[in-house]
Amino acid sequence: MKHKTGYAILAWFLLLGAGLWLIHAFLHWRFFYGGKFWDVLLFSVPAHDMVVRLILVLVALAMGWAFAIIQSRYRRMVDDLQRSEKMFRGVFDNSPSGMALVDTKTQRFLRVNSRMEAILGYSSDELTRMTVMDVTHPEDWKEEASHIREHLEKVSGRYEFQKRYIRKDGRERWVQVTGEIIGPIQPGGPRTALVLVADVTENLKVLERLKLSERRFRSMAETVPLGIQEIDRQGRIEWVNPAYCRMFQCTPEEAVGTFIWDHLPDPEPLRQLYALLMKDAPIPMEWIGQNVVGESTVIDVRVYWDYRRDEDYRVTGAVAVIADVTAEKRTDFHLRQARRMEAVGRLAGGVAHDLNNLLTPILGYSGLMRDHCDEKVKHQEAVEAIYQAGIRARDLVRRLLAFGRRQAMEFTVHDLNDVVRGMENLLRRIIRENVAIRFPLSDKPLTINADCVQLEQVLTNLAINAQDAMPEGGELTIETRRMILDECYISSHQVVKAGPYALMAVTDTGCGMDEETRERVFDPFFTTKTNGAGTGLGLATIYGVVKQHGGYIWVYSEPGRGSTFKLYFPLKEDVSPAMTAEKKRSTHKQFSGNEQVLVVEDDPMVRRLAAGMLRQLGYRVTSSGSGKDCLDKCEKIDCSPDLLLTDVVMPGMTGRELFNALKQRFPDLKVVYMSGYTDNVIVHQGILDTGTVLLQKPFSIYDLAERIRTALDKKATPGNQ
């Protein structure tokens, strides 16, 4: 409606005061004040008195002036409202966050901006026909309803929460909702809430990745077997992981606040190094030293450093990762020791090879002389002395080879009682006099399939260990007897097979062992002896030898009550023990023959001895100094050779290569290998190849006769091919 101004009102009153007697017109004026529109109806009253007229004129002027001021202020107020509305529209429409006006009662969108359209994927027209619940994730409806009851139904109030919206394309978006009730937009309109919506989906993803990274780091720090510590600039520990506490036997509370050098035997070097580290100086980021654990235990540690920096890349401390390298350093020591032993073993093998070549003619010729000397001959005792000295030298060389692991394990049938009896004199010489030795042996033969030299080495090692456990003297008992391991025994010893066994038990009255030592006694490099007094390989080697014999070994011991090592070997009850040397001596002639034998040996003395012995036994012999020489001679002989007696290790061509070459021309050819040590030519893992016949140097005519006859009489096997 058109509004009249104050001047119109003033003009109306002037006309009234000019003398109109009767006014039938009226003035209707609407104005806005106090948030409401007001309607005013002014009408005239006839008057004939001049005073009344004058008063009316003045009243009209005053009222006109007042209404003119009110109208001016009203127009300024309207202009301010228009500018405010324009500014609100600009902020609303151009806000980087989604904005919406929502009916607090129906939850219908009244108005949305373009950013809200982008967040939800709907157009403004579509959203104004929808409610908040239409775009809310179903799982958030309950929470949304709670917020409506708590905030939106109030006359005024501010609220904030996170929820999920479902876009038009079905994708899920997390949003941060901030709202405030601002009342009705228009007079009489519904109460309205101004809602600010920020899409925080990517922020939440980043936060989740950060949380995942933190969980991974925490999990890694708590499970890694390396100690980790955070250190401030002064060198105080601020945080440690569980592995650090286990390594240094402390709690986190005990570690935090201490200096990293508090438990070092000599703290000064690390204190100086850390001071340089905090100055960002170029220093090695690895430190190796020792740390005291508990009251007296010292461990070797390797520490890796890294700087801890702030946002401005200034050094604020350090992070240290600590590895306990005590076992590693001990293993390195034992590895170096094992390498030295391996070098000594190779040296022993080489020396033994040359010694065997020298001992072969000594023992061979003295043996022949011994056999042909009559007891009345003047030099018979001298010959016997030479022969016995050669035997002792041979045994010494074989032990040297066993030490260097250069001797093939050759399994033959033995009586365990004879093996122990054969070691009695040696053991009484090497064991101290304050240790009494007893040999309660079985009165029945204990026949086993074994390598006699290896068994002797096992017994020697066990006896020496027993002596070391009795520094003040005591009693050593070496016992043998027949045992039946039944199901009852197997129930407590899971790996044992039932059956008859030959038992060799070595018992001492020494210091004994505790449970922890018993559990590790067969571990390689484990030793209870002082530094340099033991290699830690003796019992581990014994364990391996027993296992190679198909046997079992158990240890029984208590501190202060001595120890007993029980070795079980499978009994061979259907065979007889191997003949002794004396039996061979009286029956070697039964091994004679007249077959054609090729003798190949690079050492002239050994070659002449072997050829002479074979001729004495009736064989026809062709000797050669090398594989090539033998092949050339075979081209010239008319008959086919029956057997090849060859050294294993020779220059140019090994004995195995020579046999393979001859085998192509003479398919029925048999072979006997001679060797001081085999160098893995005819053995695998220290054991002779199946079917291989080996003649160990030095040998006697009885050894040679038996081996040659055995090879000639046996059927062809894959090992002979």
C-alpha positions in Angstrom: 0.0 0.0 0.0 1.2 3.5 -0.8 2.3 5.3 2.3 1.7 9.0 2.9 4.6 11.2 4.1 4.7 13.6 7.1 4.4 16.5 4.7 1.1 15.3 3.4 -0.1 15.1 7.0 1.1 18.7 7.7 -0.7 20.0 4.6 -3.9 18.3 5.6 -3.8 20.0 9.0 -3.1 23.4 7.4 -6.2 23.0 5.2 -8.1 22.1 8.3 -7.0 25.2 10.1 -7.9 27.5 7.2 -11.4 27.5 8.2 -13.1 24.3 6.8 -16.1 23.8 8.9 -16.6 20.2 8.3 -14.2 17.6 7.1 -15.6 14.3 5.9 -12.3 12.9 4.7 -9.8 10.9 6.8 -6.1 9.9 6.7 -4.9 6.3 6.8 -1.1 5.7 7.5 0.8 2.4 8.0 4.3 2.4 9.5 6.8 -0.3 10.8 8.0 -0.1 14.4 9.2 -2.6 16.9 9.3 -5.5 14.5 5.6 -4.9 13.6 3.5 -2.9 11.0 1.1 -0.4 12.6 -2.1 1.2 11.0 -3.1 4.8 12.0 -6.4 6.4 11.1 -6.5 10.2 11.5 -9.9 12.0 11.1 -10.9 15.6 11.5 -13.2 17.4 13.9 -15.0 20.6 12.8 -14.0 23.7 14.7 -15.0 27.5 14.6 -12.8 28.9 17.2 -9.5 30.5 16.1 -7.6 29.3 19.2 -8.6 25.8 18.4 -7.6 26.3 14.9 -4.2 27.6 15.9 -3.7 24.7 18.2 -4.6 22.3 15.5 -2.1 23.9 13.2 0.7 23.6 15.7 -0.2 20.0 16.5 -0.3 19.3 12.8 3.2 20.8 12.3 4.6 18.8 15.2 3.1 15.6 14.1 4.3 16.1 10.6 7.8 16.8 11.7 7.8 13.7 14.0 6.4 11.5 11.3 9.0 12.8 8.8 11.8 11.8 11.2 10.3 8.4 11.7 9.9 7.8 8.0 13.6 8.8 7.4 14.8 6.3 10.0 12.5 3.7 8.6 14.0 4.0 5.1 17.6 3.8 6.5 16.6 0.7 8.4 15.1 -0.9 5.3 18.3 -0.1 3.4 20.4 -1.7 6.1 18.2 -4.8 6.0 18.6 -5.0 2.3 22.4 -4.7 2.5 22.5 -7.3 5.3 20.3 -9.6 3.2 22.6 -9.1 0.2 25.7 -9.8 2.3 24.0 -12.9 3.7 23.1 -14.2 0.3 26.7 -13.6 -0.9 28.2 -15.5 2.1 25.6 -18.2 1.8 25.9 -18.8 -1.9 29.7 -18.5 -2.1 30.7 -20.3 1.1 33.4 -23.0 0.6 31.4 -25.2 3.0 27.9 -26.5 2.4 25.1 -24.3 3.9 21.4 -24.9 4.2 18.4 -23.5 5.9 16.3 -26.2 7.4 12.8 -26.2 8.8 13.2 -27.3 12.4 9.9 -29.0 12.5 9.7 -30.9 9.2 13.5 -31.1 8.6 12.9 -30.0 5.0 15.6 -28.1 3.2 14.4 -24.6 2.6 17.4 -23.3 0.8 20.9 -24.7 -0.1 24.0 -23.3 -1.6 26.1 -24.6 -4.5 28.7 -26.3 -2.2 25.8 -28.3 -0.6 24.7 -29.3 -4.0 28.3 -30.5 -4.8 28.5 -32.5 -1.5 25.2 -34.3 -2.0 25.1 -34.5 -5.8 21.5 -33.1 -5.9 20.3 -29.8 -7.4 18.9 -27.1 -5.3 15.3 -27.8 -6.6 15.7 -31.5 -5.7 17.0 -30.7 -2.2 14.2 -28.3 -1.4 11.8 -31.1 -2.0 13.7 -33.4 0.4 14.3 -33.7 4.1 17.5 -34.1 6.0 16.6 -37.8 6.7 16.4 -38.4 3.0 20.1 -37.9 2.6 21.3 -39.3 6.0 22.9 -42.7 6.2 20.4 -45.2 7.6 22.8 -46.1 10.4 22.9 -42.5 11.5 19.1 -42.0 11.7 18.9 -42.7 15.4 21.7 -40.3 16.2 20.2 -37.7 14.0 16.8 -38.0 15.7 18.5 -37.6 19.0 20.1 -34.3 17.9 16.8 -33.1 16.6 15.1 -33.7 20.0 18.1 -32.2 21.9 18.8 -29.1 19.8 16.5 -28.4 16.9 13.2 -28.4 18.9 14.7 -25.6 21.1 13.9 -22.0 20.4 17.6 -21.3 20.0 20.8 -23.2 20.4 24.1 -24.3 18.7 24.9 -27.9 17.9 27.8 -29.8 16.2 28.3 -33.5 15.3 29.6 -35.8 12.6 27.4 -38.0 10.5 27.3 -39.7 7.1 25.4 -38.5 4.0 24.4 -40.6 1.1 25.0 -38.9 -2.2 22.7 -39.1 -5.2 25.2 -41.6 -6.8 25.1 -43.8 -3.7 28.6 -42.9 -2.4 29.0 -42.3 1.3 30.4 -39.0 2.6 31.4 -38.1 6.1 30.4 -34.5 7.1 30.9 -32.3 10.1 27.6 -30.6 10.8 27.4 -27.3 12.7 24.0 -25.6 13.1 22.3 -22.8 15.0 18.6 -22.0 15.3 17.9 -18.5 14.0 14.1 -18.3 14.2 11.7 -17.7 11.3 12.9 -16.1 8.1 9.6 -14.3 7.5 7.0 -13.1 9.9 4.8 -16.1 10.8 7.1 -18.5 9.1 8.6 -21.8 10.5 11.5 -21.8 12.9 14.7 -22.2 10.8 18.1 -23.6 11.5 21.2 -22.4 9.6 23.3 -25.5 9.0 27.0 -25.5 8.0 28.3 -28.7 6.4 31.9 -29.6 5.8 33.0 -32.7 3.9 35.6 -34.4 6.1 35.7 -37.7 4.3 39.3 -37.2 3.1 40.3 -35.8 6.4 39.0 -38.9 8.2 40.8 -41.1 5.7 44.1 -39.3 6.4 43.4 -39.6 10.1 42.7 -43.3 9.8 45.9 -43.8 7.9 47.8 -41.9 10.7 46.1 -44.1 13.3 46.9 -47.2 11.3 50.5 -46.1 10.9 50.7 -45.4 14.7 49.2 -48.9 15.4 51.7 -50.5 13.1 54.6 -48.6 14.6 53.4 -49.5 18.1 52.9 -53.2 17.2 56.3 -53.3 15.6 58.0 -51.5 18.5 56.3 -53.9 21.0 57.1 -57.1 19.1 60.4 -56.5 17.5 63.2 -58.4 19.3 65.4 -55.3 19.3 65.5 -52.7 22.1 64.2 -49.2 21.1 64.5 -46.1 23.2 63.7 -42.4 22.7 66.3 -40.0 24.1 66.2 -36.2 24.8 69.0 -33.8 24.1 70.6 -34.4 27.5 70.8 -38.1 27.0 67.9 -39.1 29.3 65.6 -41.9 28.3 62.0 -40.8 27.5 60.5 -44.1 26.3 61.5 -47.7 25.9 59.8 -50.7 24.2 59.2 -54.2 25.9 62.3 -55.7 24.2 64.5 -53.1 25.8 63.1 -54.1 29.2 63.7 -57.8 28.6 67.2 -57.1 27.3 68.2 -55.1 30.3 66.0 -56.8 32.9 64.1 -53.6 34.0 60.7 -52.0 33.9 59.8 -49.0 31.8 59.5 -46.9 34.9 63.0 -47.9 36.0 64.4 -47.0 32.6 62.7 -43.7 31.9 64.6 -40.8 33.3 68.0 -42.5 33.4 70.9 -41.6 31.2 71.9 -43.9 28.4 75.4 -44.3 29.8 74.4 -45.1 33.4 75.0 -48.8 33.0 78.2 -48.8 31.0 81.5 -50.0 32.4 83.1 -46.9 31.0 80.4 -44.2 30.3 82.7 -41.3 29.1 83.1 -42.4 25.4 79.4 -42.7 24.9 78.7 -39.4 26.7 81.1 -37.6 24.4 79.7 -39.3 21.3 76.2 -38.3 22.2 77.2 -34.7 22.8 78.6 -34.7 19.2 75.4 -36.3 18.0 73.3 -33.5 19.5 75.5 -31.0 17.7 74.5 -32.6 14.4 78.1 -33.5 13.8 79.0 -36.1 11.1 79.6 -39.1 13.3 79.1 -42.9 12.7 75.5 -43.8 13.3 76.5 -47.2 14.8 78.1 -47.8 18.2 79.3 -51.2 19.6 80.0 -51.6 23.2 79.2 -53.4 26.4 76.4 -52.8 28.9 75.9 -54.1 32.5 72.7 -56.0 33.1 71.6 -56.5 36.7 74.4 -56.5 39.1 77.3 -58.1 37.2 76.2 -59.6 33.8 77.9 -57.9 30.9 76.4 -58.1 27.4 77.7 -56.9 24.0 75.4 -54.5 22.2 75.3 -52.8 18.8 73.4 -49.5 18.8 72.1 -47.7 15.7 71.3 -44.0 16.0 69.0 -41.6 14.2 68.1 -38.0 14.9 64.8 -36.9 16.2 63.9 -33.5 14.8 61.1 -30.9 15.2 59.1 -29.1 12.4 62.0 -26.7 11.9 64.4 -29.6 11.4 66.2 -28.9 14.6 67.7 -31.8 16.6 65.5 -32.5 19.7 66.9 -35.9 20.6 67.6 -39.3 19.2 66.1 -42.7 18.6 68.3 -45.7 19.3 67.8 -49.3 18.2 69.8 -51.8 20.3 70.7 -55.4 19.4 72.2 -57.9 21.8 75.1 -59.3 19.9 76.6 -61.4 22.7 75.6 -64.7 21.1 76.7 -63.4 17.7 80.2 -62.5 19.0 80.4 -65.9 20.7 79.4 -67.6 17.5 81.9 -65.6 15.5 84.6 -66.8 18.0 83.6 -70.4 17.6 83.4 -70.0 13.8 86.9 -68.7 13.7 87.9 -71.6 16.0 86.1 -74.1 13.8 87.9 -72.7 10.7 91.2 -73.1 12.5 90.3 -76.7 13.3 89.3 -77.2 9.7 92.7 -75.9 8.6 94.5 -78.1 11.1 92.3 -81.0 9.8 93.4 -80.4 6.2 97.0 -80.2 7.3 96.5 -83.4 9.3 95.0 -85.2 6.3 97.9 -84.1 4.0 100.5 -85.2 6.6 98.7 -88.5 7.2 98.6 -89.2 3.5 102.4 -88.9 3.2 103.0 -90.8 6.4 100.8 -93.7 5.3 102.8 -93.9 2.1 106.0 -94.1 4.2 104.4 -96.6 6.7 103.1 -98.9 4.0 106.5 -100.3 2.9 107.7 -100.3 6.5 104.8 -102.4 7.8 104.6 -104.4 4.7 108.2 -105.5 4.4 108.6 -106.0 8.2 105.5 -108.1 8.2 106.8 -110.3 5.4 110.1 -110.6 7.2 108.2 -111.4 10.5 106.3 -114.2 8.8 109.4 -115.8 7.3 111.7 -115.4 10.4 112.2 -118.4 12.6 112.2 -117.7 16.3 115.8 -118.8 16.5 116.9 -116.2 13.9 119.2 -113.6 15.3 117.3 -110.5 14.1 113.8 -111.9 14.8 113.3 -109.6 17.8 114.4 -106.5 15.9 112.0 -107.3 13.1 109.2 -107.7 15.6 110.1 -104.4 17.2 110.0 -102.7 13.8 106.7 -104.2 13.0 105.1 -103.2 16.3 106.4 -99.6 16.0 104.9 -99.5 12.6 101.5 -100.7 14.0 101.6 -97.9 16.7 102.5 -95.3 14.0 99.6 -96.6 11.8 97.2 -96.2 14.7 98.4 -92.7 15.4 97.9 -91.7 11.8 94.4 -93.1 11.8 93.5 -91.1 14.9 95.0 -88.1 13.1 92.8 -88.7 10.2 89.8 -89.1 12.4 90.6 -85.8 14.1 90.7 -84.1 10.6 87.6 -86.0 9.5 89.5 -87.3 6.5 89.0 -91.0 7.1 86.1 -92.8 5.5 83.7 -94.5 7.9 84.0 -98.2 7.1 81.4 -100.3 8.8 82.4 -103.8 9.8 81.2 -106.3 12.4 82.9 -106.0 15.8 82.4 -107.2 19.3 81.9 -104.0 21.4 83.8 -105.8 24.2 86.9 -106.2 22.0 86.8 -102.5 21.0 86.8 -101.4 24.7 89.5 -104.0 25.6 91.6 -102.7 22.8 91.4 -99.2 24.3 92.2 -100.2 27.8 96.0 -99.7 27.7 95.7 -96.4 25.8 93.1 -95.0 28.3 95.3 -95.9 31.3 98.2 -94.0 29.7 96.2 -90.8 28.9 94.0 -90.6 32.0 95.6 -89.1 35.2 96.8 -91.5 37.9 94.4 -90.1 40.5 91.5 -91.3 38.4 90.8 -95.1 38.8 89.4 -96.9 35.8 87.1 -99.9 35.9 86.1 -102.1 32.9 83.1 -104.3 33.9 82.4 -105.7 30.5 79.7 -108.1 29.4 80.6 -111.8 29.5 78.7 -112.3 26.2 79.7 -111.0 22.8 78.0 -107.8 21.8 78.2 -107.8 18.0 77.6 -104.5 16.3 78.1 -103.0 12.8 80.5 -100.1 13.4 83.6 -98.2 12.4 86.1 -99.3 14.9 88.3 -96.2 14.6 85.3 -93.9 15.2 84.2 -95.9 18.2 87.7 -95.6 19.7 87.6 -91.9 19.2 84.2 -91.6 20.9 85.4 -93.6 23.9 88.6 -91.5 24.1 86.6 -88.2 24.1 84.2 -89.4 26.8 87.0 -90.6 29.0 88.9 -87.3 28.7 85.7 -85.4 29.5 85.1 -87.6 32.5 88.7 -86.9 33.7 88.1 -83.1 33.3 85.0 -83.4 35.5 87.1 -84.9 38.3 90.0 -82.4 38.9 90.6 -83.8 42.4 90.4 -87.4 41.2 87.7 -90.1 41.3 86.5 -93.2 39.5 85.8 -93.8 35.8 83.7 -96.8 34.9 83.4 -98.1 31.3 80.7 -100.8 31.2 79.1 -102.9 28.4 76.1 -105.1 28.5 73.2 -106.4 26.4 70.0 -104.4 26.7 66.4 -104.9 25.4 64.7 -101.6 24.8 61.0 -102.4 25.2 57.8 -100.5 24.8 58.0 -99.2 28.4 61.4 -97.6 27.7 60.2 -96.2 24.3 57.3 -94.5 26.1 59.8 -92.2 27.9 62.3 -92.0 24.9 60.1 -91.2 21.9 62.8 -91.5 19.2 64.0 -95.0 20.2 63.1 -98.1 18.2 62.4 -101.3 20.2 64.8 -104.2 20.0 68.2 -105.6 21.3 71.0 -103.1 21.8 74.6 -103.2 23.0 75.1 -100.6 25.8 78.3 -98.8 26.4 78.0 -96.7 29.6 80.8 -94.2 30.7 80.3 -93.1 34.3 82.3 -90.6 36.4 82.1 -89.4 40.0 82.8 -85.8 39.1 81.0 -82.5 39.6 77.9 -83.4 37.5 75.6 -81.1 35.5 72.5 -79.1 36.2 69.4 -79.4 34.1 70.2 -76.4 31.9 73.7 -77.8 31.1 72.2 -81.3 30.3 69.8 -79.8 27.8 72.6 -78.1 25.9 75.4 -80.6 26.3 75.2 -81.9 22.7 74.9 -78.4 21.2 77.8 -77.5 18.8 80.2 -75.0 20.4 78.7 -75.4 23.9 81.3 -76.0 26.6 81.5 -75.5 30.3 85.3 -75.5 30.3 87.3 -72.3 30.7 88.2 -70.2 27.7 90.6 -72.0 25.4 90.3 -75.3 27.3 87.5 -76.7 25.1 86.1 -76.3 21.6 82.5 -77.3 22.3 82.6 -79.8 19.5 83.5 -83.0 21.3 80.1 -84.2 22.5 78.4 -82.8 19.3 80.8 -85.0 17.3 80.1 -88.0 19.5 76.3 -87.5 19.1 76.8 -87.4 15.3 78.9 -90.6 15.2 76.4 -92.5 17.4 73.6 -91.4 15.1 75.6 -92.5 12.0 75.8 -95.9 13.7 72.0 -96.0 14.0 72.3 -95.7 17.8 71.2 -93.4 20.6 72.9 -91.5 23.3 71.5 -90.3 26.7 73.1 -88.4 29.6 72.1 -88.8 33.2 73.6 -86.3 35.7 73.0 -84.3 38.8 75.1 -81.5 40.4 77.7 -83.1 42.7 76.7 -86.7 41.8 78.7 -87.3 38.6 77.5 -88.1 35.1 76.7 -91.2 33.0 76.7 -91.3 29.2 74.8 -94.3 27.9 75.4 -95.2 24.2 73.1 -97.8 22.6 74.1 -99.5 19.4 71.8 -102.0 17.5 72.9 -105.6 18.0 73.8 -107.8 15.1 73.0 -111.2 16.6 72.9 -113.2 13.3 76.6 -112.5 12.4 80.0 -113.1 14.0 82.6 -110.5 14.8 85.3 -109.7 12.2 88.4 -111.9 12.5 91.2 -110.6 14.5 94.6 -109.9 12.9 96.0 -113.1 14.5 93.2 -115.2 12.8 94.0 -113.5 9.5 97.7 -114.2 10.0 97.1 -117.9 10.2 94.6 -118.1 7.3 95.8 -115.6 4.7 96.9 -118.3 2.3 93.3 -119.2 1.8 92.9 -115.8 0.0 95.5 -116.6 -2.7 94.6 -116.8 -6.4 95.9 -116.6 -9.9 93.8 -113.8 -11.5 95.2 -111.0 -13.5 95.6 -107.9 -11.3 96.5 -104.3 -12.4 98.4 -102.4 -9.7 98.4 -98.6 -10.1 100.2 -96.5 -7.5 102.3 -93.3 -7.9 104.6 -94.0 -5.0 107.2 -96.5 -6.2 107.9 -98.1 -2.8 104.2 -98.8 -2.2 103.8 -100.0 -5.8 106.6 -102.5 -5.5 105.4 -103.8 -2.1 101.8 -104.3 -3.3 103.0 -106.1 -6.5 105.4 -108.3 -4.6 102.7 -109.3 -2.1 100.3 -110.2 -4.8 102.8 -112.3 -6.7 103.6 -114.1 -3.4 99.8 -114.8 -3.2 99.9 -116.3 -6.7 98.3 -113.5 -8.7 99.6 -112.3 -12.1 100.5 -108.6 -11.7 100.9 -105.7 -14.1 102.0 -102.5 -12.3 101.9 -98.9 -13.4 102.9 -95.5 -11.9 99.9 -93.6 -13.3 96.5 -93.9 -14.8 97.7 -93.0 -18.3 100.6 -95.6 -18.0 98.0 -98.3 -17.0 95.8 -97.5 -20.0 98.7 -97.7 -22.4 99.8 -101.1 -20.9 96.3 -102.5 -21.2 96.4 -101.9 -24.9 99.4 -104.3 -25.1 98.3 -107.2 -22.8 96.5 -110.1 -24.4 94.3 -111.2 -21.5 91.6 -109.3 -19.8 92.5 -108.1 -16.3 90.2 -109.3 -13.5 90.9 -106.7 -10.9 92.3 -103.2 -10.6 94.2 -102.3 -7.4 94.6 -98.5 -7.5 95.5 -95.6 -5.3 92.6 -93.1 -4.9 94.5 -89.8 -5.2 97.0 -89.7 -8.0 98.3 -86.9 -10.2 96.5 -86.5 -13.6 93.8 -89.1 -13.1 92.1 -90.3 -9.9 91.6 -94.0 -9.2 87.8 -93.6 -9.8 88.4 -92.0 -13.2 90.8 -94.8 -14.2 88.4 -97.5 -13.2 85.6 -95.9 -15.1 87.8 -95.7 -18.2 88.8 -99.4 -17.9 85.3 -100.5 -17.2 84.2 -99.5 -20.7 86.7 -101.9 -22.2 86.5 -104.6 -19.5 82.9 -104.8 -18.2 83.7 -107.5 -15.7 86.6 -105.7 -14.1 86.5 -105.4 -10.2 88.3 -102.7 -8.2 90.0 -102.3 -4.8 91.0 -98.8 -3.8 94.1 -98.0 -1.7 94.3 -94.8 0.2 95.9 -93.0 3.1 92.9 -90.7 3.0 90.0 -90.5 0.4 89.5 -86.8 -0.2 85.8 -87.5 -1.0 86.6 -89.4 -4.2 85.0 -92.6 -3.1 83.0 -91.4 -0.1 80.0 -89.2 0.5 79.6 -87.4 3.9 82.4 -89.5 5.3 80.9 -92.9 4.5 82.1 -95.3 1.8 80.0 -95.6 -1.3 77.9 -98.8 -1.3 79.8 -101.7 -2.7 83.2 -100.0 -2.6 86.2 -102.0 -1.3 88.8 -99.9 0.4 92.3 -101.0 1.5 93.5 -98.5 4.1 97.2 -97.7 4.0 99.4 -98.9 5.6 98.3 -102.5 5.1 99.7 -106.0 5.7 99.7 -109.0 3.3 96.8 -110.3 5.3 94.8 -107.1 4.8 95.7 -107.1 1.1 94.9 -110.8 0.5 91.5 -110.5 2.2 90.4 -107.4 0.3 91.5 -108.7 -3.1 89.8 -112.0 -2.6 86.6 -110.3 -1.3 86.4 -108.1 -4.3 87.0 -110.9 -6.8 84.5 -113.2 -5.2 81.7 -110.8 -4.7 78.9 -110.2 -7.3 78.9 -107.0 -9.3 77.0 -104.2 -7.5 76.1 -100.7 -8.5 78.9 -99.5 -6.3 81.5 -101.4 -8.3 80.3 -100.1 -11.6 
